[in-house]
Amino acid sequence: MANSKSLETDVVIMGGGGAGIAAAIEAMDAGAKVIVVEKMAAPGGAAITSGGGCLIVGSPLQEKAGIKDSPDLAFDDWMKWGGPAADAVWARYYIEHTLHDLYHWAEDNGVKWVDLKFQEGNSVLRWTRAADSGHGLMTALIAAFRSRGGEILVNTKVIGVIRDGDRVTGITAEGDDGARIAISAKTVVATTGGFNSNLDMVLEAKPELKSGRVLEGSGYGANGDGHKLLRELGSYFTHMDHIWFYVYSTPDYRDPAGRRGLPFRLVPGYIWVNQQGRRFHNESLTGGNSGGPALMAQEPRHAWAIADRPMLANMTVVDPYYHVGEKIDRNRVEELLENSPYIKKADTLEDLAGKIGVDRQTFLDTVARYNDAFAKGLEKEPEFGKPLGASKTFDTPPYYAIQMFPLARKNFGGVKTDIRCRVLDKHFEAIRGLYAAGEIAGMAGGHINGKAGLEGTMLGPSIFSGRVAGGWAAQEAGFGEGFFGKANRG
Ligand SMILES: Cc1cc2nc3c(=O)[nH]c(=O)nc-3n(C[C@H](O)[C@H](O)[C@H](O)COP(=O)(O)OP(=O)(O)OC[C@H]3O[C@@H](n4cnc5c(N)ncnc54)[C@H](O)[C@@H]3O)c2cc1C
C-alpha cells in the first residue's frame, strides 16, 4: 500500500512554472516557509520551453537601441490590439512595473536580458528576450529559489484543495508512486498554467471548433487541472473562449491520441495554400492575431505550407523531442519530414498537387504568380504583400507540403482575481486564503490581454503576477507587507 504523509508550511504553491517559481521567490523573500508542488519530473512548465520573451517598457536594452518607449505608448498599443476585453487595470499595473519589478528583479535573480525583437501590434521594439530563451530564464529563477533553501516536490500532482469553513487551508497531492500527501498551509497559490494541452477543455470553451481539427499546443503540464479544482471551490472564470491559436503547426504523428501539434518555424520562404489550391494570406504575418484568424477562415479549416528543399534548411520544430538541450536536432527534423503522414513530398509541383488533393492548375498558377514576383525583381509579392527578402523562387525539388491545423497555444481567459491576485467568487468576493497567477488567471487578473496579445504579454505577466500573488499570500500568512514594487511611470 502506498504511503501517505502530512506536511505543514506557510504558503503552498500549486505548479512550478513561471508564475509559481516567481511566487515562491517572493513569498520566501517575505520570510514565509514555502513548498512548491510540481506534477512533472522537473519544474519549469511551459515557461522553460518558451521563447523567453517578455514585454518590457523603458528597458536599458531599448535605451541602448535609441528606442523611445513609455508606459502610455505601450498601454495604447495594448488596448488597441487586445480591445476592450483586456483588463485595463491589470494591463496598466503590469506595464508600469515591467522595468523594475520584472527586468531588474529578474537580473537580480540571475537572468540576463539579451535582445529585442519586433512583434506585431507594437509601435516600437519591446519584446525582450532572456539569454538562452525560456530555458535560461527559468533555470536562473529556479536556481534562485533553490539557493534560498526553497523546496520543490516534483512528480507530485495536486489533486485537491482543502477548504475549512470559508477559507482554504491547504492541498492534497499524489506522488507518481501513488503516495498521498496532505499539505496544510496558511495560504495557497494556484499557478498550474493553462489548459491548451487538454483538447476537451479547448472544445468546451469553443464548441464551434468541433467541426474541424484543432491541435493541443501548450506545455505538456498545461492540462487545466487547477481550473477544475478552483471551479469546485466556486471561483469565477471569465473570457474562457479567448484562446490564442497559431497557424504554423502540423499534427504530431508520434502522438497515439492524435491530439498534439508541432509548431515549426524558420521557413520564411514558404507559402500557404488552402484546399482550393490558393494562397490566402501574407505568410510573413504569422501571429495569433493575423495568421491564426486567416487559417481559421479557410474551409475546410486547414492549409498546406509549401516549400522546396533549400527553404527547409533551417526549419525548427518547437518541441523537446526535436532538441538536444537548446540546439535543434536536425536528424529528428529530417525524420519528421520523411515519416509524417501529414507531410507530402514530390519531385514536381504537379505531383505535389496530386498528393495533397488540390486542383492541379489552380495550384500551379498560384506558385507561378508567386515565382513571377521574383522574375520581376519585386520587393513584395503583389497578391498579399509578403516581403520577399528572405524568400526565393520555387525551383529546387523535392517539393514539400506540410499540413497545418490551428494550434491552441495560450489561454487569454481564466480565473478572475483582484489586484492582489486573490481568487474571486461569482459575487466578486475573495475566497480567503486562495491566490492565483499566471495562465490559470488569463496570465494575470483573469484576462489581462483581452482578445489579442502583443507577445511577451503571457510570460511577462505570468512572472509578474506570480510575484504579486506570492507577496500577498505571504502577507496573509503573516509575513511581509504584501507586494508593492517600484513603478516606472515614464
Ligand atoms: C512553446 C511556447 C513558447 C512560448 N513563448 C512565449 C514567449 O516567448 N513569450 C510569452 O510571453 N509567452 C510565451 N509562451 C507562453 C508562456 O510560456 C506561458 O503563458 C507561461 O509560461 C505561463 O506561466 P504559468 O506559470 O502560468 O504556467 P507554466 O509555466 O505552464 O507552469 C505551470 C506549471 O504547473 C504544473 N502543474 C499543472 N497542473 C499541476 C498539478 N495538478 N499539480 C502540480 N503541478 C501542476 C505544470 O506541470 C507546470 O510546470 C510560450 C508558450 C509555449 C508553449
The ligand as an SDF file (V2000), in Angstrom:
LIG
                    3D

 53 58  0  0  0  0  0  0  0  0999 V2000
    6.4940   26.8220  -26.7400 C   0  0  0  0  0  0  0  0  0  0  0  0
    5.9490   28.0480  -26.0710 C   0  0  0  0  0  0  0  0  0  0  0  0
    6.6090   29.2580  -26.2540 C   0  0  0  0  0  0  0  0  0  0  0  0
    6.1560   30.4010  -25.5930 C   0  0  0  0  0  0  0  0  0  0  0  0
    6.8660   31.5670  -25.7270 N   0  0  0  0  0  0  0  0  0  0  0  0
    6.4450   32.6730  -25.0690 C   0  0  0  0  0  0  0  0  0  0  0  0
    7.1980   33.8930  -25.1290 C   0  0  0  0  0  0  0  0  0  0  0  0
    8.2930   33.9740  -25.6930 O   0  0  0  0  0  0  0  0  0  0  0  0
    6.6700   34.9810  -24.5150 N   0  0  0  0  0  0  0  0  0  0  0  0
    5.4900   34.9360  -23.8300 C   0  0  0  0  0  0  0  0  0  0  0  0
    5.0530   35.9670  -23.3160 O   0  0  0  0  0  0  0  0  0  0  0  0
    4.8150   33.7790  -23.6740 N   0  0  0  0  0  0  0  0  0  0  0  0
    5.2620   32.6550  -24.2650 C   0  0  0  0  0  0  0  0  0  0  0  0
    4.5800   31.4760  -24.0930 N   0  0  0  0  0  0  0  0  0  0  0  0
    3.5020   31.4150  -23.0830 C   0  0  0  0  0  0  0  0  0  0  0  0
    4.1040   31.3300  -21.6680 C   0  0  0  0  0  0  0  0  0  0  0  0
    5.2010   30.4440  -21.6630 O   0  0  0  0  0  0  0  0  0  0  0  0
    3.0670   30.8750  -20.6630 C   0  0  0  0  0  0  0  0  0  0  0  0
    1.9280   31.6940  -20.7740 O   0  0  0  0  0  0  0  0  0  0  0  0
    3.6220   30.9480  -19.2320 C   0  0  0  0  0  0  0  0  0  0  0  0
    4.6990   30.0500  -19.0850 O   0  0  0  0  0  0  0  0  0  0  0  0
    2.5490   30.6560  -18.2010 C   0  0  0  0  0  0  0  0  0  0  0  0
    3.1680   30.5550  -16.9430 O   0  0  0  0  0  0  0  0  0  0  0  0
    2.4830   29.6780  -15.8070 P   0  0  0  0  0  0  0  0  0  0  0  0
    3.4100   29.6290  -14.6530 O   0  0  0  0  0  0  0  0  0  0  0  0
    1.1130   30.1620  -15.5960 O   0  0  0  0  0  0  0  0  0  0  0  0
    2.3530   28.2380  -16.4620 O   0  0  0  0  0  0  0  0  0  0  0  0
    3.5030   27.1800  -16.7430 P   0  0  0  0  0  0  0  0  0  0  0  0
    4.8070   27.8660  -16.9790 O   0  0  0  0  0  0  0  0  0  0  0  0
    2.9900   26.2610  -17.7690 O   0  0  0  0  0  0  0  0  0  0  0  0
    3.6290   26.4010  -15.3530 O   0  0  0  0  0  0  0  0  0  0  0  0
    2.5440   25.6610  -14.8300 C   0  0  0  0  0  0  0  0  0  0  0  0
    3.1250   24.5000  -14.0370 C   0  0  0  0  0  0  0  0  0  0  0  0
    2.1120   23.8790  -13.2540 O   0  0  0  0  0  0  0  0  0  0  0  0
    2.2970   22.4750  -13.3030 C   0  0  0  0  0  0  0  0  0  0  0  0
    1.0330   21.8020  -12.9630 N   0  0  0  0  0  0  0  0  0  0  0  0
   -0.1150   21.7780  -13.6970 C   0  0  0  0  0  0  0  0  0  0  0  0
   -1.0540   21.0640  -13.0490 N   0  0  0  0  0  0  0  0  0  0  0  0
   -0.5000   20.6420  -11.8840 C   0  0  0  0  0  0  0  0  0  0  0  0
   -0.9630   19.8520  -10.7820 C   0  0  0  0  0  0  0  0  0  0  0  0
   -2.1940   19.3280  -10.7500 N   0  0  0  0  0  0  0  0  0  0  0  0
   -0.1190   19.6190   -9.7580 N   0  0  0  0  0  0  0  0  0  0  0  0
    1.1560   20.1160   -9.7710 C   0  0  0  0  0  0  0  0  0  0  0  0
    1.6610   20.8380  -10.7770 N   0  0  0  0  0  0  0  0  0  0  0  0
    0.8340   21.1140  -11.8170 C   0  0  0  0  0  0  0  0  0  0  0  0
    2.7420   22.2320  -14.7390 C   0  0  0  0  0  0  0  0  0  0  0  0
    3.3540   20.9720  -14.8940 O   0  0  0  0  0  0  0  0  0  0  0  0
    3.7030   23.4090  -14.9430 C   0  0  0  0  0  0  0  0  0  0  0  0
    5.0100   23.1000  -14.5350 O   0  0  0  0  0  0  0  0  0  0  0  0
    5.0010   30.3260  -24.7690 C   0  0  0  0  0  0  0  0  0  0  0  0
    4.3130   29.1140  -24.6040 C   0  0  0  0  0  0  0  0  0  0  0  0
    4.7760   27.9800  -25.2420 C   0  0  0  0  0  0  0  0  0  0  0  0
    4.0410   26.6780  -25.0190 C   0  0  0  0  0  0  0  0  0  0  0  0
  1  2  1  0
  2  3  1  0
  2 52  2  0
  3  4  2  0
  4  5  1  0
  4 50  1  0
  5  6  2  0
  6  7  1  0
  6 13  1  0
  7  8  2  0
  7  9  1  0
  9 10  1  0
 10 11  2  0
 10 12  1  0
 12 13  2  0
 13 14  1  0
 14 15  1  0
 14 50  1  0
 15 16  1  0
 16 17  1  0
 16 18  1  0
 18 19  1  0
 18 20  1  0
 20 21  1  0
 20 22  1  0
 22 23  1  0
 23 24  1  0
 24 25  2  0
 24 26  1  0
 24 27  1  0
 27 28  1  0
 28 29  2  0
 28 30  1  0
 28 31  1  0
 31 32  1  0
 32 33  1  0
 33 34  1  0
 33 48  1  0
 34 35  1  0
 35 36  1  0
 35 46  1  0
 36 37  1  0
 36 45  1  0
 37 38  2  0
 38 39  1  0
 39 40  1  0
 39 45  2  0
 40 41  1  0
 40 42  2  0
 42 43  1  0
 43 44  2  0
 44 45  1  0
 46 47  1  0
 46 48  1  0
 48 49  1  0
 50 51  2  0
 51 52  1  0
 52 53  1  0
M  END
$$$$
